[in-house]
């Protein structure tokens, strides 16, 4: 393994430039204008995997964006690891808040600055380079498959059907994912739980056309005012979600588990300082770690309507819109929650408006047992590189396809993330520390060594 580490060190600059070539493709899955960029990025990943030493790689069509599939068989009797990543990224707006062009990656202050630097091109590309380092030094102890998709940021809408149609091809003993984070730069962690997600767009219609706010204001319901009140009504004074039946299936975490969860390092003052707020906010009776890890939540992700241009326009709008989401916890079904929300949200609307609710996407929560051979392998790999045992954590985020993998393929996933809260994923000035990128590559190489041993123990 010293040769593997030396290989990584001597090829660091090349690894970085190859990552930059991937990042330069504006693969924004939510914007149809970037359809060709999605295919171009998939082809770039295929080329990178072939260069890294896979036996075969191909760009496979789906009903949406293509999936990159590749494999390397070292011995059919050995266990198989299926690496999952995604090549699509979030939109870059507001563009004026970026300190450098989002698709022209650059290194400043020891970090890569670009859209996708962390989520998930930086973290996904670590796996390609870790694989390359092992193959180049004849140290790959297990079979490896890659499945890199282009729709994670829009709910992996085509990947479930792809998995269903390719069960045999995707057979593996564990799925390895780096799309999560660490507690701190010097505190590695393994994500043992992900919240689920339900996401909607709502449309509230009042009058059949925009009206003069002076002539009609006060006499006709304003859809923006009504929508704002409706959204606010979904949370009570204790920030408890008011949708009837919403909590019926929530698995309450035991006092012992809550105690263990809160032993994770957390500095509330640093947390507030980092995001520049004076006070934290959330469901009464729970700590911030609990609110973002084991409790469901409800948020408005966007709201618009009426006139938003320069200057003033005295208009009472005909329509108002919002994008709303709810993070879910284990045992909550996103389809059931979606139905409950639609029924509730339409029921609280006054007769002065009409409400339309459209479900955009959703996914189930996921929990990873800590007694899996892959979990033990991940623990040992982190210890090898960071010289300390990783902390098991529950993530407030969602990767909906992870629960789908378990449902369709019958395979558990191990979540070895190297991102940091300060990486600003989904925001302007997304970044990823070079140290995490290179440490991630090395840690992944060790995972394979330990997984073979743990699997056969």
N, C-alpha and C positions, 0 to 999 in steps of 0.2 A: 504493500500500500504506500510505501514511501515513494515508489516510482510514480504512482498515481498522483500523489500530492505534488511531486516535482513537475509532472506533466501539466497539471492545472496552473501552477505558478509560472511556468515558462510560456504558457499560451494565453495568459490573462488578457493581454491587449487584443489578441485576435478574437477571443471569445466576446469581448466587449464590442468590437466593431461589427461582428456578425449579429449580435443582439440589436445594434443600432440599425442595421439593414432591415431587420424585422419591424422595429418600431416605426421606421419612416413610412411604412404603409398605413394610411389613415383608415384602419379597418373598423369603422363605426357601424355596428350591426343594426342600430335603430334608425339609421338614415339610408333610405333607398339609393341616394346618390352615390353611395360607396359600395354598391353591389360588386363592381369590378375589383375594387380594392380588397374585398373579402377573398375572392378567388386568387388574386395575386399573392396575398399573405399566406393562404393555404399552400400554394405552390412553393413559396419561399421556405415554409416549414418542411415540406416534403424534401426539398433539396438539402436542407440542413440535416435532416435525419439520415438521408442516404450518405452524406458526407461523414456523419458520425459513426456509421458502420452497421446500420440495420440490414437485414437480409432483403427486405423489400419495403417499399413505401408507396402509397397511392393517395390521391385526392378523390374521395368518394362522394357522390352526389347525395343530397337529402331533399326533402321538400322545401328546404330553406337554404342556408349557407352550407358549403361542403364541409366534410369531416376529413381530417388527415389521419390516416391509419398506417402504422408501421409495426414491424415485429423483428425480433432477433431470437432465434432458438439456439441455445447452447447445448441443451440436452433435454429431450422430451420427458425424461424421468424427474427433472428438477422442477421446483415450484415456478410459477409464472406471476410476474408483477405487471399489472396494467396501469400505465401512467396516464392520468387525465389532466388536461389543461385546456385553456381557451385562448384563441387568437383575436377575438373581438374585443373592442374597448368602448368605453363610455364616450358620449359627445364631449366637446371641449368648451362649450359655452359656460360662462361668459369669457370670450376670448381675450378681452381687454385686461383681464386680471392675471394673465400669464406673464411671467417675467422673461420668458423666451418662447419661441414658436413650439407648440405642443408636439409636432411631429418632426422636429429637428433636434434630436437628443443631444445633450451636452453634459459634461461633467463639471460641477461646481461644488466646492466645499465637501468633496469626498462622496458626492451623490450623483446619480443619474437623474436628470430632469427631463421628463417627457410624458405624454399620455401613453399609458401601458408600461411605464418603467417598472412598476410593481405589479399591477393588476391587468393582465396576468402574463404579459410577455416576458418581463424580467424573471418572475418566479417560474414560469413554464419553461423558459429557455435554459434555466439551471439544470433541468432534467436531461435536456439534449446534451449538454456539455458534460455532465456527470457520466452519462452513458458513454460518450465518446472517450472520456479519460479511462474508463474501465476497459472498453473494447481495445483501445490502442495499446494497453499494457497487459492484455490477456487476463484480466482480473474480474470479468463479469461472471458471477457464480450462479445466476438464475436466468430464466427466460424473461424477456421483456417485450411488452406490447405498448404502443402509444396510440392514444385516441385524443386528438386535439380538435376541438369544435369551434364554431364561429357564431354561436348564438347565446352564450351564457348570460350576457348582459341584457338580453331580452327574454330570459326565462327558459333557454334551451328548448324552444318549442318543437324542434324537429328531431332532437336527439333520442327521445324515448322510443319513437318509431324506428329509428336507426338501430338502436340496441335490440329491439324486439326482432328485427329482421336479420340481425347478425350475431345472435347469441353464441353460436358455435365459434365463430371467429374471435369473439371477445372473451372467451373462457379464460379465467385467471383465478389465482388464489387470494389476491388482495388488489385493491385499487389504491394507487399512491397519488396524492394530490398536494400541490403547494399553491394554495389560493387563499390562505389565511395568514395570521400574523403571530408575532411574539409579544410577550408582555413588555419587554424592554430590550435594548440592544445586547445587554449582558445576561438576560433572563430568558432562556429558550422555553418554549411551551408547545404542547401538543393539543390541538383542538379536539375535544371529545364530544362536543355537541354543537349543532347549528340550529338556529331558529328557522321555522318555516316562513312562508310569505303568501299573502294574498294582496293583489294589486288591482285597483279599479280606476276607471275614469268616469266622472259623473258630469252630467249636463243638466242645468236648471234653466228652464225657459219660462219667461213671464209674458209680456206683451209680444205680439207677432212681429214687431219691428222695433228698432231703437226709437226712443221718445225724447222729447225736450224735457230736461230735468226740472225746468222752471214751471212749465205748463202742466206736467204730470207728476212731478215729485211730491210725495206725501199722499198721493191719491192712488198710485199704482205700485204694486210690490216690485222692489228692485231685486232682480235675481242674485246680484252679488251680495247684497245685504242678507238675503234669505239663506244663500249657500253658506256664508260665513257663520251664521247662527247655527245652522244644521251641523256643520263640522264641529263647532265648539261644543255642541250638545252630545257628541259621542263620548266625551270624557266628563266625569263629574268633578266635584270639588276635591276629591282625593286622587284624581287622575286614574280612576277606575273606569274601564270601558263599559258603557251603558247598554250595549246591544244585548237584548234578551237571549239567554242561552250561550253567550260567548264563552263563558268560563266552564261550561258543563263538563268538557272533556280534558281540561287542564290537569296534568299530573302534578300534584303538589310535591315540592321537594322537601325531603325530611329535614328536621332541624340539624341532624348530623352532617348531611350533605351541604346545607347552607353554611355551616360552620367551616367546613373544609374549603368551600368555594371562596369564602371571605379571607382565607389565609393567604391568598395570592397577593403579591406585593401591589399596593395601590395607594398612591399619594393624592388625596382629594384636592389639595391646594395646587399641586402641579398640574393635575387634570384640568382644573378650572383656568389656570393661568395659560395653559397650552391653547385653549379654545376661546380665551378672553371673555369669560363670563364670571359674574360675581357670585352666582348661586346656582346650584344644581336643582333639577326638577324631575319629578317622576312619581310613580305609584307609591302612595303612602304605605309605610310599613316595610319597605325593602331598601337595601343598600344599592348604590349605583351598579356594583358588580352584578347583583341579583336582577336589577331592572333590565340590564342589557344582556343577560345571559339565560335566565330561567323564567322570565316573565314575558307575557305577550305585550305588545304595544300598538299604538295607532297614531299615524302621522299624516299630515297633508304634505305631499311632496311638490305640489305646484298648484297655483290658483290664478285664474285670469278671466277677463271679460271687460266689456266696455272700451273706453278710450285710454290708451297707455302711451300715446305719442307725445311729442314735444308740445309744451304749452297746455292750454285748457280747452276742453270741449264739453259743454254742458249737456251730457247725454245720460239718459236712463236706459241702460242696455237691455236688449231683448234676452240675452243669454249670458250665463256664467258657467265656468268649467273648473274642475279641480281633478288632480291626480292624487289618489289616496292609497295608503298602504297599511297593512297590519302585519307585524312580525308575530309568528306563532310559535308555540312550544310543543314538545312531544305529546302526541295523542290528539292534537287538534288537526282536523282535516280541512285543508284550505278550501275545498269545494263546499263543504258544509258551512264554513265561516262565510264564504262568499254569498251563499244563499241567505244566511241570517242577516248579513249586512244589507243586501239589496232590499229585503223585506222591511228592515228597520228604517233604513234611510228614506225610502219612499213613504213610509207611514208617518214620519215626523214632518213631512213637507206640508205647508199650508195649501189650501185649495187655490190660492192666487198664483201658484206656479206648477209646472209639470217637471217631473224628474226622470231622467234616464240614467241607469247604471250599466256600465260595460266592464266586464272582467277582462283584464289585459293578460295577466299570467299569475301563476302561483306555484307553490311547492310545499312538500312536507318537511317537518323538522327531522333531524338526524342525531342519533346518539351512538358513539363508538365505545364498545367495551374495552376496558384497560387491561384485560387478560389475553388479548389476541397476540399471537406470535409477532405480528407486524408492529403492534404497539410496543412490545418489549424491544424489538429491533430499533424502532425509532428512538426510544429512550436511550439506548446504548450508543446510537449514532450521535445524538446531540451531546451526550456526555463525552464522547471521544473528541469532539471539536471544541465544545464550550467549557469542558471540565466541570460541569455541574448537571445535575439531573433536571430534566425539563418539568415544568409545572403543567398538570392537566387543566385546561380551561374550557369554558363554554363560550362560544362566540355569539354575539348579538346579530351577526350577519346571517345571510342565507345563501346556500348554493343548492337550489332546488333539485338539480339533477342527481345529487348524492343519494337522496332517498329513493329516487327512481332507479338508480343502479342496483340498490339492494332489492327493490321490488321486482325488477325485470331480470336482472342477471344473477341475483342471489349472492352478490359479493359485497363484503364490507369495505369501507374506505378508511384509510389512515391519512390524517390531515397534518402534514408537516409544513407549516407556514413560516416564512422568514420576513414578512412585512412588519412595518411598525405603524403605530397610530399616526405618527408625524409624516407618513408618506403621502398623505392627502389624496388617496385613491378616490376617483369619481369627482375630484375637485380640480380647480386650476392649480398649476404648479405641482402636479403629481411628481413624486421622486422616489428613489430607492437607493439606499446606501451601498456603495461598492463593496464594503465589508460584508454585508448581508448576502450580496450576490455571490461572492467568492466562497464565503463560509457555507452557503447553501449548497453549492456544487460539491464541496468536500463532504458535507454531512450526508448528502444523498448517496455518495459513493460508499460510505460506511453502512448506510441502511441496507444496501444489497448484501454486504458481507454478513451482517448480523441476521438478516431475514432468513438466509439459507440455513444458518445454524439453528435459529429459534424454530423454524418450520419443522425441522427434522429432530428437534429435541424430544 
